[in-house]
Amino acid sequence: MKNRQEKKGRERRANLWFGITAGTAILLIVVGFIMPPTGVIDGSVLTAVGELMGFAAIAQIPTLIKKGSDVTFQHGKTSVTVSNQDNENQE
């Protein structure tokens, strides 16, 4: 029973951090859009939003792997795949 509570606690924390980083990213975009010069989002704001969303995605990896999903990251010519091998053996 304690393991189940710990897992739910970890999932809640991961979801909380995802919500915080996603909310911050949206706030940065909105503020960047309304600050002078109006209608122009600076490249540094877009970089910060990309990094925040990257951290949000990384926080979800353990939850996705435990649910049996494979996770793949790609950047340029580099590709990294993380999977749960136990699920493949159970089929």
N, CA and C atoms as a LAMMPS dump frame, in Angstrom:
ITEM: TIMESTEP
0
ITEM: NUMBER OF ATOMS
273
ITEM: BOX BOUNDS ff ff ff
-5.0000000000000000e+02 5.0000000000000000e+02
-5.0000000000000000e+02 5.0000000000000000e+02
-5.0000000000000000e+02 5.0000000000000000e+02
ITEM: ATOMS id mol type element x y z
1 1 1 N 0.818 -1.196 0
2 1 2 C 0 0 0
3 1 3 C 0.861 1.257 0
4 2 1 N 1.969 1.195 0.741
5 2 2 C 2.855 2.355 0.803
6 2 3 C 3.493 2.639 -0.556
7 3 1 N 3.826 1.569 -1.302
8 3 2 C 4.402 1.754 -2.638
9 3 3 C 3.442 2.485 -3.563
10 4 1 N 2.176 2.129 -3.496
11 4 2 C 1.162 2.763 -4.346
12 4 3 C 1.053 4.25 -4.013
13 5 1 N 1.088 4.581 -2.721
14 5 2 C 1.012 5.98 -2.306
15 5 3 C 2.247 6.75 -2.757
16 6 1 N 3.414 6.111 -2.675
17 6 2 C 4.647 6.757 -3.129
18 6 3 C 4.602 7.017 -4.626
19 7 1 N 4.105 6.049 -5.39
20 7 2 C 4.006 6.22 -6.844
21 7 3 C 3.06 7.362 -7.193
22 8 1 N 1.908 7.399 -6.502
23 8 2 C 0.957 8.479 -6.77
24 8 3 C 1.539 9.824 -6.382
25 9 1 N 2.302 9.853 -5.295
26 9 2 C 2.95 11.088 -4.875
27 9 3 C 3.962 11.571 -5.905
28 10 1 N 4.733 10.629 -6.459
29 10 2 C 5.709 10.996 -7.497
30 10 3 C 5.012 11.508 -8.748
31 11 1 N 3.916 10.848 -9.129
32 11 2 C 3.17 11.286 -10.309
33 11 3 C 2.58 12.674 -10.094
34 12 1 N 2.066 12.914 -8.893
35 12 2 C 1.506 14.24 -8.597
36 12 3 C 2.573 15.319 -8.67
37 13 1 N 3.759 15.018 -8.12
38 13 2 C 4.858 16.005 -8.172
39 13 3 C 5.283 16.266 -9.617
40 14 1 N 5.373 15.197 -10.41
41 14 2 C 5.746 15.377 -11.816
42 14 3 C 4.694 16.209 -12.543
43 15 1 N 3.427 15.936 -12.286
44 15 2 C 2.357 16.715 -12.915
45 15 3 C 2.353 18.153 -12.423
46 16 1 N 2.653 18.357 -11.134
47 16 2 C 2.729 19.708 -10.588
48 16 3 C 3.835 20.499 -11.277
49 17 1 N 5.021 19.889 -11.41
50 17 2 C 6.133 20.591 -12.062
51 17 3 C 5.836 20.844 -13.536
52 18 1 N 5.152 19.898 -14.182
53 18 2 C 4.76 20.122 -15.572
54 18 3 C 3.84 21.337 -15.66
55 19 1 N 2.864 21.413 -14.774
56 19 2 C 1.937 22.548 -14.769
57 19 3 C 2.641 23.864 -14.484
58 20 1 N 3.574 23.861 -13.539
59 20 2 C 4.304 25.085 -13.207
60 20 3 C 5.139 25.554 -14.388
61 21 1 N 5.888 24.634 -15.011
62 21 2 C 6.74 25.045 -16.13
63 21 3 C 5.91 25.441 -17.354
64 22 1 N 4.819 24.725 -17.609
65 22 2 C 3.96 25.082 -18.745
66 22 3 C 3.301 26.438 -18.508
67 23 1 N 2.824 26.68 -17.288
68 23 2 C 2.227 27.976 -16.963
69 23 3 C 3.224 29.115 -17.082
70 24 1 N 4.435 28.886 -16.609
71 24 2 C 5.484 29.907 -16.717
72 24 3 C 5.816 30.188 -18.175
73 25 1 N 5.88 29.14 -18.993
74 25 2 C 6.174 29.322 -20.417
75 25 3 C 5.085 30.146 -21.094
76 26 1 N 3.834 29.836 -20.803
77 26 2 C 2.724 30.591 -21.4
78 26 3 C 2.764 32.046 -20.933
79 27 1 N 3.043 32.246 -19.644
80 27 2 C 3.144 33.606 -19.114
81 27 3 C 4.264 34.382 -19.803
82 28 1 N 5.407 33.739 -20.023
83 28 2 C 6.515 34.4 -20.721
84 28 3 C 6.118 34.816 -22.136
85 29 1 N 5.405 33.948 -22.834
86 29 2 C 4.983 34.27 -24.199
87 29 3 C 4.024 35.453 -24.196
88 30 1 N 3.051 35.449 -23.29
89 30 2 C 2.071 36.53 -23.232
90 30 3 C 2.745 37.847 -22.875
91 31 1 N 3.58 37.835 -21.842
92 31 2 C 4.266 39.065 -21.439
93 31 3 C 5.216 39.53 -22.534
94 32 1 N 5.914 38.585 -23.164
95 32 2 C 6.813 38.957 -24.256
96 32 3 C 6.076 39.568 -25.432
97 33 1 N 4.827 39.177 -25.622
98 33 2 C 4.037 39.692 -26.734
99 33 3 C 3.496 41.089 -26.456
100 34 1 N 3.174 41.396 -25.192
101 34 2 C 2.564 42.698 -24.892
102 34 3 C 3.578 43.757 -24.467
103 35 1 N 4.822 43.364 -24.183
104 35 2 C 5.86 44.343 -23.824
105 35 3 C 6.332 45.073 -25.078
106 36 1 N 6.788 46.318 -24.919
107 36 2 C 7.282 47.045 -26.096
108 36 3 C 8.508 46.358 -26.677
109 37 1 N 8.691 46.253 -27.937
110 37 2 C 7.766 46.592 -28.999
111 37 3 C 6.621 45.575 -29.055
112 38 1 N 5.423 46.06 -29.042
113 38 2 C 4.228 45.232 -28.995
114 38 3 C 4.149 44.319 -30.216
115 39 1 N 3.804 43.064 -29.984
116 39 2 C 3.621 42.11 -31.067
117 39 3 C 4.883 41.386 -31.48
118 40 1 N 6.009 41.637 -30.799
119 40 2 C 7.265 40.987 -31.149
120 40 3 C 7.75 40.202 -29.936
121 41 1 N 7.969 38.916 -30.116
122 41 2 C 8.505 38.089 -29.046
123 41 3 C 9.994 37.916 -29.294
124 42 1 N 10.801 38.323 -28.327
125 42 2 C 12.256 38.242 -28.456
126 42 3 C 12.714 36.783 -28.506
127 43 1 N 13.813 36.551 -29.174
128 43 2 C 14.355 35.2 -29.296
129 43 3 C 14.736 34.591 -27.955
130 44 1 N 15.164 35.423 -26.995
131 44 2 C 15.529 34.901 -25.68
132 44 3 C 14.303 34.354 -24.953
133 45 1 N 13.137 34.965 -25.177
134 45 2 C 11.9 34.465 -24.571
135 45 3 C 11.555 33.108 -25.175
136 46 1 N 11.69 32.983 -26.471
137 46 2 C 11.401 31.701 -27.117
138 46 3 C 12.366 30.614 -26.661
139 47 1 N 13.63 30.986 -26.46
140 47 2 C 14.615 30.025 -25.95
141 47 3 C 14.237 29.574 -24.543
142 48 1 N 13.848 30.524 -23.701
143 48 2 C 13.447 30.187 -22.33
144 48 3 C 12.218 29.285 -22.328
145 49 1 N 11.266 29.553 -23.193
146 49 2 C 10.057 28.721 -23.283
147 49 3 C 10.433 27.302 -23.719
148 50 1 N 11.309 27.19 -24.693
149 50 2 C 11.753 25.868 -25.149
150 50 3 C 12.441 25.083 -24.046
151 51 1 N 13.279 25.765 -23.266
152 51 2 C 13.962 25.091 -22.166
153 51 3 C 12.977 24.676 -21.077
154 52 1 N 12.034 25.534 -20.758
155 52 2 C 11.029 25.188 -19.749
156 52 3 C 10.201 23.985 -20.177
157 53 1 N 9.796 23.957 -21.431
158 53 2 C 9.004 22.818 -21.904
159 53 3 C 9.852 21.544 -21.97
160 54 1 N 11.142 21.702 -22.249
161 54 2 C 12.043 20.549 -22.221
162 54 3 C 12.137 19.949 -20.827
163 55 1 N 12.277 20.812 -19.823
164 55 2 C 12.317 20.321 -18.446
165 55 3 C 10.991 19.685 -18.048
166 56 1 N 9.891 20.26 -18.512
167 56 2 C 8.576 19.686 -18.211
168 56 3 C 8.451 18.293 -18.82
169 57 1 N 8.946 18.122 -20.029
170 57 2 C 8.886 16.807 -20.677
171 57 3 C 9.774 15.8 -19.955
172 58 1 N 10.947 16.238 -19.533
173 58 2 C 11.859 15.34 -18.814
174 58 3 C 11.242 14.884 -17.498
175 59 1 N 10.492 15.754 -16.837
176 59 2 C 9.86 15.388 -15.565
177 59 3 C 8.807 14.304 -15.754
178 60 1 N 8.253 14.169 -16.952
179 60 2 C 7.216 13.171 -17.212
180 60 3 C 7.781 11.81 -17.608
181 61 1 N 9.065 11.708 -17.889
182 61 2 C 9.654 10.462 -18.383
183 61 3 C 9.437 9.284 -17.435
184 62 1 N 9.752 9.404 -16.136
185 62 2 C 9.55 8.222 -15.267
186 62 3 C 8.109 7.724 -15.249
187 63 1 N 7.154 8.639 -15.244
188 63 2 C 5.747 8.253 -15.241
189 63 3 C 5.382 7.515 -16.52
190 64 1 N 5.843 8.02 -17.659
191 64 2 C 5.53 7.377 -18.937
192 64 3 C 6.157 5.999 -19.05
193 65 1 N 7.391 5.851 -18.571
194 65 2 C 8.06 4.557 -18.65
195 65 3 C 7.347 3.542 -17.775
196 66 1 N 6.927 3.953 -16.575
197 66 2 C 6.22 3.031 -15.688
198 66 3 C 4.88 2.603 -16.266
199 67 1 N 4.287 3.445 -17.095
200 67 2 C 3.017 3.095 -17.729
201 67 3 C 3.23 2.263 -18.987
202 68 1 N 4.503 2.032 -19.369
203 68 2 C 4.794 1.173 -20.503
204 68 3 C 5.047 1.887 -21.81
205 69 1 N 5.168 3.194 -21.774
206 69 2 C 5.42 3.952 -23.002
207 69 3 C 6.914 4.044 -23.279
208 70 1 N 7.261 4.105 -24.542
209 70 2 C 8.634 4.386 -24.941
210 70 3 C 8.78 5.886 -25.134
211 71 1 N 9.947 6.416 -24.777
212 71 2 C 10.205 7.841 -24.891
213 71 3 C 11.37 8.033 -25.848
214 72 1 N 11.193 8.881 -26.86
215 72 2 C 12.241 9.146 -27.836
216 72 3 C 12.512 10.646 -27.904
217 73 1 N 13.782 11.011 -27.817
218 73 2 C 14.205 12.396 -27.975
219 73 3 C 15.022 12.504 -29.251
220 74 1 N 14.769 13.532 -30.026
221 74 2 C 15.534 13.762 -31.241
222 74 3 C 15.967 15.214 -31.297
223 75 1 N 17.23 15.407 -31.661
224 75 2 C 17.748 16.75 -31.884
225 75 3 C 18.795 16.647 -32.982
226 76 1 N 18.498 17.23 -34.099
227 76 2 C 19.416 17.13 -35.23
228 76 3 C 19.564 15.676 -35.648
229 77 1 N 20.802 15.196 -35.663
230 77 2 C 21.064 13.815 -36.06
231 77 3 C 21.11 12.868 -34.869
232 78 1 N 20.918 13.38 -33.658
233 78 2 C 20.984 12.563 -32.454
234 78 3 C 19.578 12.114 -32.048
235 79 1 N 19.458 10.834 -31.707
236 79 2 C 18.181 10.286 -31.261
237 79 3 C 18.429 9.38 -30.058
238 80 1 N 17.642 9.564 -28.994
239 80 2 C 17.753 8.745 -27.794
240 80 3 C 16.381 8.151 -27.507
241 81 1 N 16.326 6.828 -27.326
242 81 2 C 15.077 6.149 -26.996
243 81 3 C 15.228 5.465 -25.645
244 82 1 N 14.252 5.711 -24.764
245 82 2 C 14.22 5.08 -23.449
246 82 3 C 12.96 4.24 -23.397
247 83 1 N 13.122 2.958 -23.024
248 83 2 C 11.946 2.086 -22.963
249 83 3 C 12.03 1.201 -21.737
250 84 1 N 10.905 0.632 -21.374
251 84 2 C 10.815 -0.291 -20.264
252 84 3 C 10.896 -1.699 -20.832
253 85 1 N 12.019 -2.366 -20.649
254 85 2 C 12.239 -3.689 -21.226
255 85 3 C 11.308 -4.737 -20.639
256 86 1 N 10.851 -4.542 -19.39
257 86 2 C 9.972 -5.519 -18.751
258 86 3 C 8.676 -5.693 -19.521
259 87 1 N 8.136 -4.623 -20.061
260 87 2 C 6.866 -4.689 -20.809
261 87 3 C 7.006 -5.512 -22.077
262 88 1 N 8.169 -5.436 -22.724
263 88 2 C 8.363 -6.182 -23.957
264 88 3 C 8.442 -7.675 -23.674
265 89 1 N 9.003 -8.061 -22.496
266 89 2 C 9.125 -9.469 -22.162
267 89 3 C 7.801 -10.079 -21.743
268 90 1 N 6.85 -9.279 -21.298
269 90 2 C 5.571 -9.79 -20.825
270 90 3 C 4.623 -10.131 -21.965
271 91 1 N 4.834 -9.633 -23.139
272 91 2 C 3.908 -9.858 -24.265
273 91 3 C 3.993 -11.259 -24.805
